[in-house]
Amino acid sequence: MTEPAVELPISDARENLADVVSRAHYAGRITYVTGRGQRLAAIVPADLAEAIERAEDAIDVEAARAVLARLDEVPISLTDLRKELGL
């Protein structure tokens, strides 16, 4: 069961850190830590953070593969590269 996300002022998060972490771990709750009404950080279940990291790594690997695949292509002029990059 996953509890809905909540927002918690940083002072409350500090006082209740053990409970906030336990709810993230056992109930899957995301807690947004706020300061002056702005979200500053989030306490999330570790498996969610790890899944995000894996997804980001997969995106990075795919981008690197795309660049490596282009290394075998005909060299591009600096002018054409700037056009391609919108510079």
VOPAGU-2260 file (C-alpha; in pm, 1 decimal, decimal comma):
REM VOPAGU-2260
SITE   aa  ch    i         X         Y         Z
SITE  MET   A    0       0,0       0,0       0,0
SITE  THR   A    1     130,0     341,7     -91,9
SITE  GLU   A    2      27,8     646,1     108,1
SITE  PRO   A    3     -36,1     970,3     -79,8
SITE  ALA   A    4     245,4    1224,5     -91,8
SITE  VAL   A    5     254,3    1495,7     172,2
SITE  GLU   A    6     431,0    1825,9     226,9
SITE  LEU   A    7     604,9    1892,3     556,2
SITE  PRO   A    8     786,2    2204,2     677,3
SITE  ILE   A    9    1154,1    2141,2     733,9
SITE  SER   A   10    1121,2    2203,8    1109,1
SITE  ASP   A   11     854,7    1930,6    1135,4
SITE  ALA   A   12    1057,7    1697,0     916,9
SITE  ARG   A   13    1357,4    1746,6    1146,1
SITE  GLU   A   14    1152,8    1666,3    1457,0
SITE  ASN   A   15     987,8    1362,0    1297,2
SITE  LEU   A   16    1265,8    1233,8    1072,5
SITE  ALA   A   17    1249,3     873,4    1194,0
SITE  ASP   A   18     873,3     860,6    1127,8
SITE  VAL   A   19     909,5    1026,7     786,4
SITE  VAL   A   20    1177,6     776,5     683,9
SITE  SER   A   21     974,8     482,8     818,3
SITE  ARG   A   22     667,6     591,1     622,1
SITE  ALA   A   23     878,5     621,7     307,7
SITE  HIS   A   24    1021,0     273,9     359,4
SITE  TYR   A   25     717,4      82,0     482,7
SITE  ALA   A   26     424,2     274,0     330,7
SITE  GLY   A   27     587,2     408,7      16,3
SITE  ARG   A   28     503,0     766,9     107,8
SITE  ILE   A   29     681,8    1056,3     -59,0
SITE  THR   A   30     733,9    1352,5     172,7
SITE  TYR   A   31     818,5    1688,0      20,4
SITE  VAL   A   32    1020,1    1893,3     266,8
SITE  THR   A   33     928,6    2259,2     240,0
SITE  GLY   A   34    1075,7    2588,7     346,3
SITE  ARG   A   35     863,7    2903,1     328,8
SITE  GLY   A   36     606,6    2712,3     127,5
SITE  GLN   A   37     855,0    2602,2    -140,6
SITE  ARG   A   38     947,1    2238,9    -199,0
SITE  LEU   A   39    1314,6    2201,2    -114,4
SITE  ALA   A   40    1367,6    1826,0    -118,6
SITE  ALA   A   41    1184,3    1496,4    -107,7
SITE  ILE   A   42    1217,9    1190,6     108,2
SITE  VAL   A   43    1124,1     895,5    -108,3
SITE  PRO   A   44    1135,5     517,9     -79,0
SITE  ALA   A   45    1483,4     392,6    -168,1
SITE  ASP   A   46    1348,2     160,2    -437,5
SITE  LEU   A   47    1187,4     458,1    -612,9
SITE  ALA   A   48    1512,2     658,7    -603,7
SITE  GLU   A   49    1702,9     355,6    -732,8
SITE  ALA   A   50    1452,0     309,5   -1017,4
SITE  ILE   A   51    1495,0     674,1   -1114,4
SITE  GLU   A   52    1873,7     632,7   -1111,9
SITE  ARG   A   53    1847,8     322,0   -1333,0
SITE  ALA   A   54    1623,2     509,1   -1577,3
SITE  GLU   A   55    1864,7     802,9   -1590,5
SITE  ASP   A   56    2157,5     563,9   -1643,1
SITE  ALA   A   57    1970,6     395,3   -1930,1
SITE  ILE   A   58    1907,4     733,5   -2092,5
SITE  ASP   A   59    2276,4     823,0   -2055,4
SITE  VAL   A   60    2384,5     490,4   -2206,9
SITE  GLU   A   61    2148,7     537,2   -2501,8
SITE  ALA   A   62    2278,9     890,3   -2560,9
SITE  ALA   A   63    2637,3     764,7   -2548,9
SITE  ARG   A   64    2556,0     486,3   -2796,4
SITE  ALA   A   65    2398,4     739,6   -3032,0
SITE  VAL   A   66    2711,4     955,4   -3018,4
SITE  LEU   A   67    2940,9     656,6   -3070,6
SITE  ALA   A   68    2733,2     545,8   -3370,4
SITE  ARG   A   69    2786,5     886,9   -3527,7
SITE  LEU   A   70    3165,1     863,2   -3494,1
SITE  ASP   A   71    3171,2     642,0   -3802,8
SITE  GLU   A   72    2982,0     899,7   -4006,8
SITE  VAL   A   73    3144,0    1147,8   -4239,1
SITE  PRO   A   74    3300,0    1432,0   -4038,2
SITE  ILE   A   75    3082,4    1739,4   -4005,2
SITE  SER   A   76    3204,8    2093,0   -4055,3
SITE  LEU   A   77    3200,4    2338,5   -3768,2
SITE  THR   A   78    2946,1    2550,9   -3956,6
SITE  ASP   A   79    2714,1    2252,6   -4005,6
SITE  LEU   A   80    2758,0    2146,3   -3642,6
SITE  ARG   A   81    2659,9    2491,8   -3524,0
SITE  LYS   A   82    2351,7    2482,8   -3747,5
SITE  GLU   A   83    2257,9    2138,9   -3612,5
SITE  LEU   A   84    2295,1    2261,1   -3255,3
SITE  GLY   A   85    2106,1    2582,2   -3327,2
SITE  LEU   A   86    2401,4    2806,2   -3245,8
